Amino acid sequence: MIKVVFSSLEFILVFLPIFFIIYAIAPKAWKNAVLVLGSLAFYAYGSWEHPEHIVFLILSVILNFSIGKCLGYGRFRDGILMAIGLIFNIVPLVWFKVHIDDVILPVGISFFTFQNLSYIFDVKRRSVEREDSLLNYAAYISMFPQLIAGPIITYRQIKPQLKQRRVAKEDISRGISQFIIGLGFKVLIANRIGGLWLNIKTIGYESISTPLAWMGIVAFALQIYFDFYGYSLMAMGLGSVMGFRYPKNFDNPYRSVTMSEFYRRWHMTLGNWFRDYVYIPLGGNRKGGFRTVCKLFLVWLLTGLWHGINLNFLIWGLGLWVLIVLEKFLFRKFLEKYRFVGHIYVMAVIPLMWFVFAMTDWNEFMVYASRLFPIGGDYSGAFAGDYIKYLSLYGAYFLAGILLCTKLPDWIWRKCRKNFMGKIILILILAASLYCMYMGLNDPFLYFRF
């Protein structure tokens, strides 16, 4: 388990001040070196019980950089190099995913593997010039803000900023604001409402009522969103302070009216990666409806397996494929026209999809499903009225989470972010988050497990 995460006192009060002081006083020519060394120190300290993980990361950087340097000097040679690159990047990822119950997954392996692959793909098809500096490439892959949980950044997106970047006062102000808001989403919303899911696990799925079962999957849906969205905001904020502009990873997904729209707004950099490196190279929307369905099948199969090689992730990916195909050919236009119906549809489907995503044990899955849909069977083990108790404990977090999924927070923040009230809001969020971390009310990011 990684010891240093963004939502930790060690990171905020020790690592960040030391790193940014050194980064600020370093000459421009040395800033990438400071970034690489700081990132490797961050990763190594967090993974000190598994030094092979930091060795693997360094080897991954060197090998993919070397492949990029050697591409473009003959079709046969390029074919061998690409085969080596695919084997080195994909085989370890698959091996760790298959053995995830027996070994510790290197933190961020899914993210830096996809960045390495995007680089050698782009160099191979000459959509970007190869990087001549190992230091610059190491900075691209290892930069700590997005190393462990994204967003997934392609080399062509970041290349100009690696070579020359300027940090304005507005960049620092925006970055600090994004970091604090993301920290609040993680610590004050995701962690708190995630407590209900942990309570339900402790109680035992066979002992919960149907209302509490539904509350549990809604709580998980809110937890995973504010956990990952909060991390992405913190990553963007830290990048902004250093002069980097990271791509947006979330765009209010819970305001969607179709599942297709939802996954254009959720983890956008992953969706864009599969679009650019799988779907479009296979022909995109061209060559008829049947082939489009087959290509969508492959994309969602790979998306499920990217998260983990377990039956639940496979069902999750293929379930989304079925829904997206049905929308595409049957009822998407209806949902887009009658948006109220579309919102109800998405809000009903998403918690069920996350329920499938969350359950790795098939027996537990079946027990929980029987609580969600109590058709027949003996349910005498459930505690009547248990949902009332937990609604009183978590009702405020449900309300806060739901409101923060609407347009209201964006509207309020636009109105006050540049005035005194905006500063007060940030101070309160930071103070409350630090207090919760000090009291030990904190959890690692959910996406560390994928």
C-alpha positions, -999 to +999 in steps of 0.1 A: +000+000+000+013+034-009+022+055+021+020+089+006-012+101-010-024+136-019-049+135+010-023+130+037-006+153+062+028+140+051+022+150+015+006+184+022+027+196+051+061+180+043+065+168+007+048+197-011+066+226+008+100+210+003+094+202-033+080+235-043+107+255-025+133+236-045+113+238-077+108+275-074+145+284-068+158+259-094+169+275-127+146+268-157+171+243-171+170+223-140+132+222-133+126+190-152+154+173-132+138+185-099+104+172-111+118+138-120+138+134-088+109+147-067+085+123-084+107+093-080+113+102-043+075+104-039+069+071-056+098+053-039+088+065-004+052+055-010+063+020-023+093+015+000+081-020+010+083-030-027+114-015-042+109-036-073+081-013-082+103+018-085+128-003-105+100-014-129+089+022-134+125+034-142+130+004-166+097+013-182+108+048-188+142+038-203+129+010-225+100+030-240+123+060-246+148+038-263+121+023-285+110+057-295+145+067-304+150+037-326+117+038-345+115+051-381+145+033-397+128+005-415+094-013-415+109-047-404+129-031-376+099-010-365+077-041-364+102-058-340+105-027-318+067-023-316+064-060-307+089-056-279+071-024-267+037-041-267+051-072-249+070-052-222+041-029-215+011-052-217+024-085-203+034-070-169+001-051-167-019-083-175+002-104-151-003-080-122-041-077-129-044-115-130-025-120-098-040-090-080-051-111-051-016-125-045+007-096-053+007-059-046-002-039-078+024-012-086+006+020-080-003+038-112+008+010-135-024+012-156-019+049-162+019+051-169+016+020-191-010+037-213+011+068-215+041+048-226+020+030-252+005+062-266+041+076-270+054+047-291+022+045-311+024+082-319+061+081-328+054+050-350+027+067-370+047+100-370+020+121-353+047+134-329+084+137-332+105+114-310+119+129-277+157+132-278+160+139-240+156+110-216+151+136-188+122+152-206+106+118-213+111+107-176+094+139-165+065+131-188+060+096-175+069+101-138+056+135-129+040+129-095+007+149-099-007+124-124+016+094-119-005+073-096-040+078-109-040+100-140-053+118-159-038+099-188-018+124-208-004+118-243+031+130-251+019+153-278-003+171-253+025+178-229+056+181-251+056+219-256+052+224-218+081+200-210+104+221-231+093+256-221+066+267-196+059+299-177+041+301-144+019+332-140+003+344-107-031+333-121-017+298-127-007+295-091-039+309-078-060+286-100-039+256-091-041+261-053-079+265-056-083+234-077-061+214-052-081+225-022-115+219-038-103+184-050-090+177-015-124+187-001-142+164-025-120+135-015-118+140+023-151+157+031-175+140+006-160+107-008-145+095+025-175+104+046-202+089+024-179+059+017-183+051+053-218+037+046-204+012+021-179+001+047-207-002+074-227-024+051-197-047+045-192-049+082-229-057+089-229-084+062-249-083+030-273-110+041-283-088+071-294-056+053-328-045+042-336-036+006-337+002+012-303+001+029-289-020+000-300+007-025-286+034-002-253+015-003-249+014-040-259+051-043-233+059-017-207+040-036-216+058-068-211+092-051-179+079-033-162+067-065-171+100-083-159+124-057-128+102-049-116+101-085-128+136-095-112+150-064-079+134-073-081+147-108-087+182-096-057+179-072-035+167-100-046+195-123-040+220-095-005+208-088+003+207-125-009+243-128+014+255-100+043+241-120+031+255-153+015+224-168-020+223-182-034+188-178-065+177-198-099+177-181-109+143-168-145+149-157-173+171-170-203+167-147-211+131-157-240+127-134-259+154-154-259+131-185-291+117-201-276+087-218-248+062-209-230+072-241-229+108-228-220+097-193-188+080-205-179+110-227-179+130-195-165+104-171-127+096-170-125+115-203-088+108-208-093+071-207-122+073-232-101+095-255-072+070-253-094+041-264-109+063-291-076+074-305-056+042-302-082+015-306-115+027-321-103+051-347-074+029-360-100+001-365-121+024-387-143+043-362-179+047-373-171+038-409-179+005-427-214+000-414-234-006-383-223-042-376-186-034-377-193-004-355-209-027-329-180-051-331-155-023-326-175-009-296-175-045-282-137-046-283-134-011-268-156-019-238-141-053-234-107-037-231-121-010-208-134-036-184-102-056-185-081-024-180-097-020-146-091-056-136-091-091-150-121-103-129-155-115-139-172-084-124-151-060-146-159-081-176-196-080-169-194-043-162-177-035-195-199-058-216-230-045-198-221-009-208-215-021-244-250-035-246-266-003-232-245+019-255-254-002-286-291-002-277-290+036-272-272+041-305-297+022-326-329+024-305-336+051-280-308+076-276-327+103-296-358+098-274-337+103-242-320+133-256-354+148-266-370+141-232-341+149-210-360+144-177-366+108-187-330+105-197-318+118-163-340+092-145-327+065-167-290+074-160-296+078-123-312+043-122-286+026-143-254+041-129-256+028-093-263-007-107-233-005-130-211+006-101-225-022-080-213-047-106-180-028-107-175-030-069-183-067-063-153-090-070-167-120-052-195-137-071-212-152-040-213-118-024-226-103-056-256-127-056-264-121-020-263-083-025-284-086-057-310-106-037-312-077-013-316-051-041-343-072-058-360-092-030-381-116-052-388-147-032-365-163-006-360-158+031-350-123+042-357-127+079-320-119+086-325-083+076-329-057+104-362-038+098-357-001+098-319-002+095-320+023+067-336+049+090-306+047+113-281+051+085-301+078+067-299+098+099-261+093+100-254+099+063-283+119+050-263+152+051-236+136+030-261+123+005-276+157+001-242+174-002-231+148-028-262+151-049-261+190-048-225+189-059-234+169-089-256+197-102-248+230-119-253+249-086-217+246-072-202+257-105-225+287-106-217+297-069-179+293-075-179+315-106-197+342-086-173+342-056-140+327-066-123+360-071-136+378-041-132+376-003-160+350+000-141+326-023-110+328-001-131+321+030-146+290+013-112+277+004-098+283+039-128+265+055-125+235+031-087+232+037-091+235+075-119+209+076-099+185+054-067+189+075-087+183+106-103+151+092-068+138+081-054+147+115-081+127+132-074+097+109-106+100+090-090+092+056-089+065+031-066+058+001-079+066-034-102+039-048-085+039-081-052+028-066-066-007-068-072-006-106 
